[in-house]
């Protein structure tokens, strides 16, 4: 009724990550303590007039520790008033509080994203950055020329199902903290999951009612973190499922 009659956004019909689980990830973390720590990135670039996301994941330093998620978001500055008017989402407030970065004009200026990523690499030990190749060719070339290890991650079942399941499991266990970032929390609430007959899953941008770029970037970053952890990877037991 609220969605169809009152034109109010009420999130996806079935939340992938329940609200009480999202609250578990709201615990704050000390930004200064992250300086110099090893981490992995995920980059999900939008079309030129939409939201782009870059997410860093810091693996736990102790066996009972948590993955720390540090997200960055960009949006074209000139589109913000219309976004607020059309969707009633507080883009302007997110920008004012530093949770989202505006770039001048009505299209994303990828130079701002490149500058932030390079600055992050000077502050943290960014081992690898996973990226969705869509919209990313020039920026990826520029970052590669800067010496960054860029890893292409396709958005199909084979690439996305294992880390999507890992993300869900770690969230449900309360082993991921994102500091309560409201943009990432909102995107988590937007996610609609696709599932194939074999039980593979992945977040669907087409079926999700609103933006989920930050979640996709987080899943890709987690993929690289898990694959590079010193101990035996959980992916050895959680590969793509195939029906014969």
Buried (B, 14 or more C-beta within 10 A) or exposed (E): EEEEEEEEBEBBEEBBBEEEBBEBBEEEBEEEEBEEBEBBBBBBBBEBEBBBBBBBBBBBEEEEEBBBBBBBBBBBBBBBEEBBEEEEBBBBEBBEEEBBBBBEEEBBBBEBBBEBBBEBBEBBEBBBBBBBEEBBEEBBEBBEEEEBBBBEBEBEBEBBBBBBBBBBEBBEEEBBBBBBBBBBBBBBBBBBBBEBEEEBBBBBBEEBBBBBBBBBBBBBBBBBBBBEEEEEBBBEEBEBBEEE
